[in-house]
Amino acid sequence: MDPELLEWITARRADLDELEEQLAKQLVEVRAERNELAVAERVLERVNEQLAGERASAAPMPGQVGGRAVMLIPHRTPDVEEIPPDYLRILAAVQQAAGPVMARQIGEMLEVDVSVRAKLEPLRGKLFRLANRGWLRKLPDGRFITRL
């Protein structure tokens, strides 16, 4: 046999053995990462199932009108834009304000007799409803601002 050819074969075999070793290491790493991803996927599925269950149980029950389920103020989502006109006026008044506003200020903007508590409380209730459904944000000091 030719010594040069034998030397080339030996060198090539050494290169291939080294490559095999590197590939075996990479294969172990890839399998470990795939196993971690599978575990993460299962955890994510379980968390999503739990959150869906919690959201379903926490969602307010709609009222019944004429045998149909209705909710006067729906939760704010990208596909919901219809709310009653008086609530739209309240939202517009909060948006027009220069900053956070109290219920009394909104009442003045909407020309509600704010000196009579019985006329201001329904407005305050509507503001709370809008905040609870995600249309407004209620600050700790009792003022309201629009949600971005």
C-alpha positions in Angstrom: 0.0 0.0 0.0 1.0 3.6 -0.7 2.2 5.2 2.6 0.8 8.6 1.6 -2.6 7.1 0.9 -2.5 5.2 4.2 -1.6 8.5 6.0 -4.5 10.3 4.3 -6.9 7.6 5.3 -5.7 7.7 8.9 -6.0 11.5 9.0 -9.4 11.4 7.4 -10.6 8.7 9.9 -9.3 10.9 12.8 -11.2 13.9 11.4 -14.4 11.9 11.1 -14.0 10.5 14.6 -13.6 14.0 15.9 -16.7 15.2 13.9 -18.7 12.2 15.2 -17.8 13.1 18.7 -18.9 16.8 18.2 -22.1 15.6 16.5 -22.8 13.2 19.4 -22.4 16.1 21.9 -24.7 18.3 19.8 -27.3 15.6 19.6 -27.3 15.2 23.4 -27.7 19.0 23.8 -30.5 19.1 21.1 -32.4 16.3 22.8 -32.1 17.9 26.2 -33.4 21.2 24.8 -36.3 19.5 23.1 -37.2 17.8 26.3 -37.1 21.1 28.1 -39.4 22.6 25.4 -41.8 19.8 25.8 -42.0 20.3 29.5 -42.4 24.1 29.0 -45.2 23.4 26.5 -47.1 21.2 28.9 -46.7 23.7 31.7 -48.0 26.5 29.4 -51.0 24.4 28.4 -51.9 23.7 32.0 -51.5 27.4 33.0 -53.7 28.4 30.0 -56.3 25.9 31.1 -56.3 27.2 34.6 -56.5 30.8 33.5 -59.4 30.0 31.2 -61.2 28.3 34.1 -60.5 31.2 36.4 -61.7 33.7 33.8 -64.9 31.8 33.1 -65.7 31.6 36.8 -64.8 35.2 37.4 -66.7 36.6 34.5 -69.8 38.5 35.5 -73.0 36.8 34.7 -75.1 38.7 32.2 -78.6 39.7 33.0 -81.7 38.5 31.3 -83.8 40.7 29.1 -86.6 39.2 27.1 -85.2 35.8 27.6 -81.8 36.8 26.2 -78.6 37.1 28.1 -77.3 40.7 28.0 -74.6 42.7 29.7 -75.1 46.4 29.8 -71.4 47.2 29.8 -69.3 44.5 28.2 -65.6 43.9 29.1 -63.3 46.0 27.0 -61.9 43.9 24.2 -60.6 44.8 20.7 -63.8 43.4 19.1 -66.3 45.2 21.5 -67.0 48.8 20.7 -70.7 49.1 21.3 -71.8 50.4 24.7 -74.9 52.5 25.6 -74.9 56.2 24.6 -74.9 57.5 28.2 -71.8 55.5 28.9 -70.2 56.8 25.7 -70.9 60.4 26.9 -69.2 59.6 30.2 -66.2 58.1 28.4 -66.0 61.2 26.1 -66.1 63.5 29.1 -63.3 61.7 30.8 -61.2 61.8 27.6 -61.8 65.6 27.3 -60.6 66.2 30.8 -57.0 67.4 31.1 -56.1 64.6 33.5 -57.7 62.4 36.2 -61.1 63.6 37.2 -63.5 63.0 40.1 -67.2 61.9 39.6 -68.3 65.4 40.6 -66.2 67.0 37.8 -67.7 64.5 35.2 -71.2 65.4 36.5 -70.5 69.1 36.0 -69.3 68.4 32.5 -72.4 66.3 31.7 -74.6 69.0 33.4 -75.8 66.7 36.2 -77.0 68.5 39.3 -73.9 67.6 41.5 -75.4 69.3 44.5 -77.9 66.5 44.8 -76.2 63.3 46.0 -79.0 61.1 44.6 -78.2 62.4 41.1 -74.4 62.0 41.5 -74.4 58.5 42.8 -75.8 56.8 39.6 -73.0 58.6 37.7 -70.4 57.3 40.2 -71.8 53.8 39.7 -71.5 54.1 36.0 -67.9 55.2 36.4 -67.1 52.3 38.6 -68.7 49.9 36.1 -66.7 51.4 33.3 -63.5 50.9 35.4 -64.4 47.4 36.3 -64.9 46.4 32.7 -61.6 48.0 31.6 -62.9 51.1 29.8 -61.6 53.5 32.5 -58.9 53.2 35.2 -59.8 54.2 38.8 -56.9 55.7 40.7 -56.4 55.0 44.4 -57.6 58.6 45.2 -61.0 57.9 43.6 -60.3 59.8 40.4 -60.8 58.3 36.9 -58.7 58.4 33.8 -59.0 56.8 30.4 -57.3 53.5 29.8 -54.8 53.6 27.0 
